[in-house]
């Protein structure tokens, strides 16, 4: 039985996505759609959850076609590409079952399509779809408040997005989108690309990690590591300790620093090109000290590490991945297939 795999973010699904899915279902016995950037806090770049994206795609197909369509949600893994490929491979092969004949399908959009040839044992079968449609253009039109996006998406997707536009969550995302557009307009005035430098602090104490809840214009309500931009006359460590103190009231000695790591994925932040230097502090057996949200943090709190993964979708930018890096674990455990055999 021939199984096709189509990988994307589908934020939102547009006509070219649907055409690729339709063609794949016509050529293969079944199709597994991998929903990327799953389990992340809603942003103007990723406004819809994996469940919402699956529902929009299913609603755009007839019932017969939808029966041969299956979905796998996979989290981002910015700092370990081979592990991301292994996670996707294990999820798809576990769902498809032993002995499945698997192909990867899609189309070369830009440099982000490198993954099409990353699965050595899955032959690449071009979808044959040629389109200038881009989900970024759909989202920009959507949040700008014009109607151009409506012609770019299937009818079921249009209906869902129109309903979503009446919610408080849409208003939050639209305000965030406008803030980001303003930031980008400022940077366009400078003749050279601007690279921002920030620091974040991962503080552990008795199997708890210190977090803050964001109160600012970007990702308000998201959980984050204490951190912020580096000031002109301070070192990276000084910046991390200052931000930690300003946002939580916690004052740590530099000697508690255990490790540092530059988190530099180009897509890690919507604020622009932001490189964050993570600082890992471990208080060992010391009980979690009292903390209090202040400055631009609505609150500060200690999260038990065993509650980390269930709350993955609450985290700001790549902060969940930063914590996982210092803990030495994958951002997402391998997905367990719902069933071994597909019809």
C-alpha positions, 0 to 999 in steps of 0.5 A: 500500500502506497502512503504519501507524506505531506509536511507543512505548517498550513497556517492557514491551509490555502488552495495550493495546500488543498490541491497538493492533498487532492492530487496525493489522494488521487495517486496514493492509497493514503496520505499522512499530513504532518502538521509542523510547529505544533504545540506552540503559543499562538502568534501571528505566524502560528495562529492556529492549533494543530487540531484547528488546522486538521479540522479546516483541512478535513472540512475542505474535502469530501467525506470519502477523501477524508477517510484516507487522510491522517494527521501527525502533529510535530513540534519544532526542534530548532537546535537538533535537525537530525532529531526532528527528522527522526521524530517525524520518521518514527511518527509516520512509520508508526502510524503507517505500520510495518512494511508500508511503502512511503513517499514524501510529496510536496513542492519546492517553495523556497529554502525552507523546503530542504526537508523534502530530501531529508528522508533518505528512505522515502523517495520524493514524489513532486506534487506537480503543483505550481503556485505563487500562493503563500500562507504569509500573504494570507495571514498579512491580508487577514490581520491587515483587515482587507479581504484579499485573503478570502480568495486564497483559501478554500471555502471551509477555511474562509468560514472558519477564519471569519468566525475566528476574526470575531474572537478576543484571541484574534484581536490579541493576535491582530494587535501583535501583528500591528506591533511587529509591522511597526518594529519592521518599519523602524528597522527598514530605515537602517541601511544594514540588517540589525541583529539583536542580542538578548539573554534568558535565564533557566533557573532550576531548584529542586526539580522546578524551573523559574518562569514568568508570565508575559504582560507586554504587547507580544505574546501576552499571557505566554510563559517565558524564561526571565530575560531581555535585551542586553544593554550597551555597558554590560556583559551577557552574564550581567544582563541575565542576572539583571533581567532575572532580578528585575522580572522576578526579584531573585538575586543570584551569584554569578558562581551559580552559573552552570552552562551557557548556550547561544540560541540563534535559530533565524526563525526563533523570534518574530521580533526580528533577528534576535540571538539569545544567550541562555544562562543555566543556573542550578540551585541544587537542593535549595528550595525554590526561593520566593519570587514575584512578577515585576517590570514586564512580567505579570507574575513569576512562578516555579513550574515542576519539571514533570508539568513541563511537557503538558504545558508546552503550548504555553511557552514564548518563542523557543523558551521551551526548547531552551529548557529542554536543551539544558535538561538534555531532553527532546522538545517533544517525546516521539509521537505514539501512533494511534493505530498500527494499521491504516485502512 
